[in-house]
Amino acid sequence: MKLRKFTVKEFRSIWDSNAIEVDDKVTCLVGKNESGKTALLHALYRTN
């Protein structure tokens, strides 16, 4: 099973994200400081 798309709502600093599509070739997550990168990864981890 592969993750193709996900949405995060009401988790830590993320109130409502747009649908995030994941490409097979994605290897990094880039963004400004305090933009929610780690919160996004924690949300994905908690689904496991």
Backbone bond lengths (Angstrom), bond angles and torsions (degrees), N, CA, C in turn:
res aa  C-N    CA-C-N  psi(-1)  N-CA   C-N-CA  omega(-1)  CA-C   N-CA-C  phi
1 M - - - 1.450 - - 1.528 108.11 -
2 K 1.324 116.37 133.92 1.462 121.70 179.43 1.516 109.93 -118.03
3 L 1.308 114.86 142.57 1.458 121.31 175.06 1.521 108.03 -78.51
4 R 1.307 117.07 124.28 1.466 121.38 -178.76 1.524 112.60 -112.24
5 K 1.347 116.34 -36.81 1.459 120.77 -177.47 1.525 108.51 -155.59
6 F 1.352 116.87 145.00 1.455 120.03 176.50 1.523 110.45 -152.41
7 T 1.318 115.39 162.10 1.460 123.55 177.51 1.522 107.74 -135.07
8 V 1.334 116.87 139.91 1.464 121.47 178.71 1.520 108.09 -116.30
9 K 1.334 116.73 131.43 1.467 121.66 178.77 1.521 109.70 -131.55
10 E 1.319 115.96 134.53 1.466 123.84 174.75 1.522 113.10 50.82
11 F 1.320 116.60 54.84 1.458 121.73 175.81 1.516 108.58 -131.18
12 R 1.328 116.96 116.53 1.467 124.27 -178.60 1.526 110.34 49.84
13 S 1.328 117.99 -119.42 1.469 120.52 -175.97 1.528 112.84 -85.08
14 I 1.322 118.09 -1.46 1.466 121.95 -177.85 1.525 109.03 -100.16
15 W 1.320 116.27 116.52 1.469 119.90 178.96 1.511 111.27 -90.35
16 D 1.327 117.24 -42.94 1.463 120.88 179.80 1.526 108.19 -162.43
17 S 1.319 116.76 110.07 1.464 119.70 179.28 1.523 109.11 -94.73
18 N 1.305 115.39 156.94 1.461 119.63 170.08 1.524 107.26 -71.77
19 A 1.299 117.38 169.14 1.461 120.35 175.13 1.525 108.12 -64.55
20 I 1.318 116.35 128.30 1.459 121.94 -178.97 1.519 107.35 -107.17
21 E 1.327 115.78 119.48 1.460 120.56 179.82 1.521 109.05 -93.59
22 V 1.329 115.74 138.85 1.459 121.98 -177.72 1.522 108.58 -110.52
23 D 1.315 115.71 125.64 1.461 122.24 178.15 1.530 108.78 -92.86
24 D 1.309 117.57 151.26 1.466 121.09 178.35 1.524 112.51 -60.32
25 K 1.326 117.22 -23.74 1.459 121.15 -175.17 1.528 113.72 -98.77
26 V 1.327 118.60 5.04 1.467 121.48 179.99 1.519 109.30 -71.63
27 T 1.333 116.10 128.03 1.461 119.91 179.36 1.519 113.12 -127.45
28 C 1.335 118.52 -1.97 1.460 119.76 -179.05 1.526 110.53 -149.68
29 L 1.317 114.40 162.86 1.454 122.57 178.39 1.522 106.37 -125.66
30 V 1.329 117.79 119.71 1.458 122.20 -173.34 1.515 110.13 -118.72
31 G 1.339 116.59 138.37 1.456 121.20 176.84 1.517 110.60 -176.84
32 K 1.321 115.96 169.46 1.461 121.56 179.02 1.522 110.36 -68.64
33 N 1.338 115.90 163.34 1.462 121.17 175.20 1.522 110.02 -58.73
34 E 1.330 116.41 142.29 1.466 123.06 177.55 1.535 113.13 62.12
35 S 1.329 117.72 26.95 1.468 120.01 -179.57 1.527 112.95 -95.03
36 G 1.349 117.60 -4.12 1.452 120.36 176.05 1.521 115.50 103.23
37 K 1.325 117.93 14.35 1.471 120.67 -179.60 1.528 111.34 -60.70
38 T 1.312 117.16 -48.93 1.465 120.96 -178.97 1.521 110.94 -67.85
39 A 1.318 117.66 -39.27 1.469 120.88 177.99 1.525 110.05 -60.85
40 L 1.306 116.70 -39.31 1.462 121.18 178.02 1.529 111.01 -62.27
41 L 1.327 116.36 -44.46 1.464 120.22 178.90 1.528 111.64 -66.99
42 H 1.330 117.38 -38.27 1.468 120.61 176.93 1.532 110.50 -63.83
43 A 1.307 117.48 -39.11 1.469 120.92 178.59 1.528 110.31 -62.94
44 L 1.317 116.96 -42.67 1.467 120.27 177.72 1.523 110.93 -64.94
45 Y 1.315 116.67 -40.38 1.465 120.99 179.70 1.527 111.34 -61.77
46 R 1.322 116.57 -39.12 1.467 120.61 -177.26 1.526 112.90 -70.49
47 T 1.324 118.08 -15.58 1.465 120.08 178.24 1.520 111.89 -79.38
48 N 1.312 116.82 -13.69 1.462 120.91 -177.39 1.507 111.28 -78.84
